[in-house]
């Protein structure tokens, strides 16, 4: 991830607490448009300047050309309140080996996938196995991508419950690994819409932590009950892929 320094000078007598609140709204709009990653970023005021340090997938993720209606409207509001211009610059990377996200001209397919610790995009390119910035997609809903991010939040909540073990573990695990769960239905509907918008097949990652008797690779697809195991592991990660049901999965580590 790239770390950005998003800042604006305060050149008016507007209440600074109000400005911080308005800045928080702006950051939520950046998030809803897929331009920033994660839900929490450092934000502070120093020497009449508001500064925020969000994560982004690309160096230019905050470029105005990617802004949607809400980001532009809130940016103008803050700039008017501060009588100043909002600016950003890249100040570093989260780790030295980080490389930019998917650059494929056209992906062979997408995968909707996330987990409780990542802040990457919930959409992965099946060709290069790198994150796909949501703002590179056609607008999903009302100038942004909130339905996708809503599913992401739901999935992360379930993953956190099953990792913590003490509360709701079984329910959360079933939400993640059962194809007919509410979480899976929400994700599959999103995949269907992304595919419709992009004409790129979009697969839903179905978590697998079930115990199986015998050879796991012989188990059929949970959707159509047909053979779906891959002869060769895909992207050094996936062992199952059903082109009919548009789901993808792995061998369970619970053996």
N, C-alpha and C positions, 0 to 999 in steps of 0.2 A: 504494500500500500504506500501511496505517497501521502505525506503530511503537508497540508496547506496552512498558510497563515492568511486568514481572511480578516481584514481590518478596515476601520473607518475612523477618521478624526471627527471629534465633536466640536463644532464651531458655533454652537448656539447655547442657550440657557435651558434647553429642554431637560426635564428631570432624567437623571441618568438611570434610575431604576426602571423608569418607563422605557428607556431606550434598550436596556438589556432584555426586557420582556419582548419588545418588538424584534430584537435580534434573534431571540429564541424562536419566534414564529418563522422568521426567515430560514433558520436552519432546519426547521421541520419541513418547510417547503422544498428545500434542497434535497432533503432525505426522501420526500415523497416523489421527487422527480428522478431519483436514482443517481444524483450527482455526488452525494456523500455516502459513506458507508458507516454502519454502526448507528446506535441511537444516542450516544453520549459523546460529547466532545468538550475539551477545555475551552472555557469562555470567561473573559475577565475585562475589567477596565483599568487602564493605567495611563496617567498623564493625558487625560482627555482623549483617549483612544480606546475603542472597543476592539478586542482581539479575540479570534476564535481559531482553534487548531483542529479542523476536521480531517478525517481520512478520505482519500479518493482513490479510485482505481487507475486513473490516468493523470498525467501532469496538468492537462487542460480540462479536467472534468468540470471546473467551475467557470469555464469560458461562457460568456453571455450567449453564444450561439446555441448552447444546450438548454438555456433557461426556458421554463414554461411560463404561462400567464401569471401564475401565483408568485413565482420567484421574481419575475420582473416587477409586478405590482408592489410586492413587499420591499424590494430593493429601492424602488423610487420613493416609497414612504419613508424609509430610514434615511436615504440620502437627503430628502427634503427636511426631515427633522434635525439632521446633523449639519445641514448646509455643506455637505462634503460628498466625495465620491467613494464608493466601496471599491476596495482593491484586494487582490490576492496574489500570493507568490508561493512557489514550492520551496519548502525549507528542509526537506529530507525524505527518507524512506523508512518504513517500519523495520525493515531489515535489509542488509546490503545486497542480498541476492535477488531481491524482488524484481520481477520483470513485468512489463505492461500486460494488460489483459488480452483477450482474443483479438487478433488482427486479420482473421480469415475473411476473404472477400465474400464468401458464402459458406456457412457451416453446413456440414452434412446433416447434422441434427443438433438439437438442444437438449439439455437435461435440467429439470427443475430439482434442485437439491440444496440442502443447507444442513447445519448442525448447531449445537448449543454454544460453540466457542468461536465460530468463524464470523467475520464481518465482510466476507466477500459477497459479490452479487449472488442471489439465489439461482441465477441462470448460468449454466456452464455450456461451453461449446463442446460437442461430442467429437469434433475433429481434432482440436488442439488441446482439449481438456483444461482450458483457461476460462476465467470469468468473463461473462458478457455484460458490459455496462447496460443497464436498463434503458438509459436515454438514447441508446443506439437503436432501440426498437421503435416502431410506430407507437404513438400515444395509445396507452392501454385504456385509460378511463379518466374523464374529466381533467385533462391536461397533465396527467401523471400516471403513477404505477402503484397506487395504494392497495388495490386488491392483491397484487403479487406480494407486496410487503406485509400485508395483513396475514396472508398464508405463512410467510416466513416467520413472523412473530409467533403465530400459533404453533408452528413446527418446533421452533426453538424452545417454547414453553414446555411442550411435551417432552422434548429431548432432555431438558433440564430436570423435569420430574423423574424420568426414568433413570437418569444418571445419579440423582440424589438418593433414590431408592425408598426413602421413608414414607413419602406421601404420594399416592396416585401413580405409583410405578407401573403396575399392570395395565391400568386404563391408558396411560400415556403411551406405553409400548405398543398396545393394540392399535391406538390411533395411527402410529407410525408404520406398522407392518401389515395391517389388514386393508385390503384393497377397497372394501366397502365402508370403511370408517368415514366419519365426517371430515377429518383432516385430509384423507386421500381423495375423497370426492371433490373437496375444494381445490386441491392441487391438480387433479386431472382436468377439471373444468378450465383452470388457468392454462394448462398445457394446450388444451384444445383451442382456446382463444389465441394464444401466441402463434400456434401453427396456422390458424386462419389468417392472422395479420401478416405473417412473414413468409408463408408457403414453405417453411422449414419444419420437418417433423420434430415434435417436441415430446420428450419422454419424462415420465414421472419416476423419481427414485423411490422405490419401496424398500424401506428398512427391513432387515432380516436378522432376527435374533432367536429364531425358533430352533428347537431341537428336532432332528429328523432321524428316523431309524433307517439304516442302510445308506445308500449313496445319495447325497443331497442333489447331485447333478441330474438325477433322474426324475426329480419332482417336477410336475407340470406347472405351467403358468397358472396363478391363482385366479386369473380373469377368464381365460378361454379354455383352460385345462389342456392346452396343447404343449408340445415340446418347446422350450425356450432357452435351454442352456446353450452357451456359446462354446465352440470348439477351442477358441483362443480367447483368453481374458482380454477384455477391451480396456484400453488406457491403463493397464496394470491395476485395474480396480474392479471392473464389473464382470460378473460371471453369467448373468442372465439378461436377456433382452427379448421382449415380445413386440414385434412390429404391428401386430393387430390391436393389442390392448394399450400400446404406447407406455409400457412400464419397463423399468430396468432395475436390476438388483445385484446383490453379492451373496456369496456363500456365507452362511451364519458362522460367526466365531464361537457360538455356543454349542460346541460339540464335545 
